[in-house]
């Protein structure tokens, strides 16, 4: 007889079955994936927060703001989803469809991609 990988109970049923119940299967997989799940959750939360900040500061699709204002709202410049380099050499950092580019005097141009 095989034993459940989570609780050690005897398993009845299919030959390839590894768990005695859905609860044990879920508990086992949650333990295994805990670290990577927390990492992904934390990164996704930072991306979501950055996106909300850009959306709030850029309701019309094109705006200007300052580094101080972005940082004051909790923006984290280390988290973005893509980088776009223009033919003229300008670099835009995007969070999905919301983007920003550094300009003079610690300013930023905010843009929104058309879908």
Secondary structure, 3 states (H helix, E strand, C coil): CCECCCCCCECCCCCCCCCCCHHHHHHHHHHHCHHHHHHHHHHHHHHHHHHHHHHHHCCCCEEEEEHHHHHHCCCCCCCCCEEEECCCCCEEEEECCEEEEEECCCEEEEEECCC
